[in-house]
Amino acid sequence: MKPPESPEPRFQGPGNRKASPTGGALSRRLIIVGHHVPNKLVILNVARRAAISAGGGGTLPVLRKREAQPPSSNFIAAFDRLRSQATHPIAQFGPSRASDHHRQYTRPRKHPSIKQPHKAVAIMLEQFHVPEDIAYRVQHDALKDTCTELLEKAGLPEADARLAADVLVASDLRGVETHGVSNLMRNYITGLGNGHLNPHPNMRIVRETPACATIDSDAGMGVVIAPKAMEIAIEKGKATGAGLVTIANGRHLGMAGYHAMMALEHDMIGQCMTACGPSFVPTFAAEAAIGTNPIAIAAPAGEEPPFVFDAAMSILAANKITLAKRLGVDLEPGWIANPDGTPITEAGPVPDEYMLLPAGSTRELGSHKSYSLGVVVDILGGLLNGSPAGPMAPRGNNNHFVAAYDIEAFIDVQDFKKGMDEYLRALRDLKPAPGHDRVFYAGLPEHEETAERKEHGIPLHPEVIDWFRSACSELGVEFRL
């Protein structure tokens, strides 16, 4: 399936700008600093992903064919040099346990301008947090500037690099570390180097109505394309009451909640979902067929922090596996499955071979519900724009759906916000169950964590600091974290 192209696309993105003459060679060098991954299951298969990119990511046309280029001799030498200099077991691609981190590191120095935190607000489960006694806290502005410069070196235009960095750091500020700089910076730089990500995409609308649009993102970074697509949805929503945009030929978009939240300042309800390649096993299946396929919805309130729901349809976000390996922590029973699709019912470290499960894990616990919601994401974010989805989708290609709903088209905005305040306060005021202090709603703990981390800094794992230090040294970027 492929929608017909408009004779004159309305939207012309940054693809009109020419790449830097040194961008290609520099991007190839950048692969080396993006590859400190501990386990063979999560090491990027560069050759396979580059081949996918060279052949076009989706069914909509890719306007420029980009051939993946082999690493240069300088790249190989630099890669060997970085590996030889690495002291942390993760940087050496070896096994990692929490005890190893304590042996390798004394308590890192803290940035002198950052106060130390009091009591952290729980966003993720405790085992996925960087232990405070090894955490290195950095200022969010400095982190954003560093990420921007590194992404520029990878070939992104400055404005796009800053936008991408803002998406990543916003995730860390909200405590969503799975989609922050720790996991994604190295992956994005690798993708820019091997051709999987297009630093200068020709993003264009190929079909539209006053309320709807289909976009070909030309393999551009999702953290750059999705915010621009959301701006189109907001513009259409203001004009018609609801703006709906589906995005083909896409790539990873970071924290889905970022894009949904863009609608809040316009007194709109925002929605974002992304159809990933096959990651989890459907109920009763023995093969991975559905992506983690997160759904995010953001709704404004008056005095209360906004409601922001952002969750994968798998029981565990794939990036939490990376965090578990980095921290050397065990996974809980029912979080992953054996290669035959049988849920692992005992706690333990991440095995060499495993598959993700839908939320609920088993039919008796409701896995069919999240499995079917994952299918909904594939329909709206994939099939609706002509892209293959689910078991047919190539790994590494993520296609998206964003929407903005104008509240004023349905109800007076102030009446809606007043109702939201009353509703959210009623949830907060519920009597907590034994062993719990408070009742939260989605978005409240992230709001509180943002204030905490802006004051005390973002906690990063020592291995992540090592990666940034090596990357900055190799690329000539000032290290100021």
Residue, then its C-alpha position, 0 to 999 in steps of 0.5 A: m500500500k502506498p498513498p498517492e503523492s501530491p504533485e507539489p508537496r507543501f512541506q519542505g524540511p531541512g533536506n534542502r540544505k546541503a550536507s557539510p563536505t566533511g559530514g560523511a567522514l566525520s559521521r563514519r568516525l562517530i560510530i566508535v563513540g556510540h558503541h559501548v554496549p555490554n551485551k551481544l544481544v543489544i550491540l547494533n548490527v551495523a551492516r544489517r541496519a545500514a543495508i536496511s537504510a540503503g534500501g529505503g525504510g518504508t514503502l513511501p519513496v526515499l528521495r535520495k538513496r544513501e549507501a552505507q560506507p565501510p569504516s575507514s582505517n582512521f575509524i578502526a584505529a580510533f575505535d581500538r584506541l577508545r577500547s584500550q583506554a576504557t577501564h569500565p567493564i561495560a565499555q569493554f563489552g564485558p559482563s556487568r554487575a552492581s558490585d563491579h561498579h562499586r569496585q571500579y569507582t569511588r563516589p564520583r565528584k559532584h558538580p560544585s554548583i549543584k546541590q545534593p538531592h533530598k528525597a527522589v520522586a519515584i518515576m521508574l522502579e527502584q532497581f532501574h535508578v542509578p545508585e546515588d552513591i555512584a551517580y554523577r549529577v550534571q546540570h541539564d543545560a550543560l548536558k543539552d549543550t554537550c549533546t547538541e555539539l556531539l550531534e552537530k559533529a555527527g552531521l545534524p544541522e545546528a537547529d535540529a541537533r538542539l531540538a534532538a538534544d532537548v527531547l533527550v534531556a527533557s526525558d532525563l529531567r522527567g526521570v524517564e532515563t530509558h529514553g534519555v542521553s544514557n541509552l540513546m545518544r550513542n545509538y543515534i550517533t551510531g545511526l547517523g554514522n552508518g546511514h540508518l539515520n538521515p541527517h538531512p531528510n527531505m520531510r514532506i507531506v505526500r497526502e493531506t486534508p484540512a485535518c489530516a496529513t501523511i508525511d514521508s520523513d525520509a529516514g530522518m531522526g524521529v526526535v527531529i521529525a516528530p516535533k515538526a509533525m506535531e506542529i503540523a497537527i497543532e496547526k490543523g487542530k486549531a483550524t478544524g478542531a483536530g489535527l491528525v498526522t501519520i508518519a512513514n519511513g521513520r526512525h526512533l522518536g525518543m520519549a513519546g510524551y515529549h511530542a504529546m506535551m507540545a499540545l499543552e501550551h496551546d490548550m490542546i490534548g496531545q497524542c503520540m504513538t510509535a509503531c516499532g519493529p517486532s519486539f514482544v510476543p503476542t499472547f499465545a505466540a512463540e515469536a516476537a511480532i509486535g513492537t513495544n509501541p508506546i502510547a502517550i496522551a497529554a491533557p492540560a489542567g488549570e492549577e494541577p500539573p498536566f496529565v501525561f500518560d506515556a507507556a509501552m505496550s510491552i510489560l517492560a520498555a526495551n531500553k529498561i533491559t539496557l539499564a538492567k544490564r548497566l546496573g547489574v540488577d535482576l529482572e522480576p518474574g514475568w517480565i521476559a520470556n524464554p525463546d519459546g515464548t514461555p514467561i520466565t517466572e523467577a527473578g534473575p539477571v538478563p539472560d543471553e536469549y529472551m523475548l519481551l512480553p506484552a503488559g500482563s505477561t499472560r492471558e490470565l493477567g490480561s496480556h491480550k489487552s496490551y497486545s491488541l493496543g499494540v496492534v492499534v498503534d501498528i494500524l495508526g502509525g504504520l498501515l495508515n501511512g502505507s508502511p509494513a507493520g508488526p511481523m512484517a516491519p523491518r527492525g530499526n524502522n519506527n513509524h508514528f502517529v501524532a494528534a492534537y485536539d482543540i479543547e475549545a472545539f468541544i468545551d470552554v477551555q476554562d471549564f475543562k481545566k477546572g474539571m481536570d483540576e477537580y478530577l486530578r485532585a480527587l485521584r491524589d486525595l484517594k486513601p493510599a493502600p498499606g505500605h504506600d504514602r501517596v496516590f499519583y496520577a500519570g504526569l505528577p511524579e514526572h512533574e515533581e522529578t523535573a523540579e528536583r533534577k533542575e535543582h540538583g542535577i541529572p544523575l548519570h551512571p559513571e559508564v555514561i560519563d566515561w562515554f561522554r568524556s571519550a566522545c568529546s575527546e575524540l570529536g574535539v568537543e569541550f567536556r563540561l559535564 
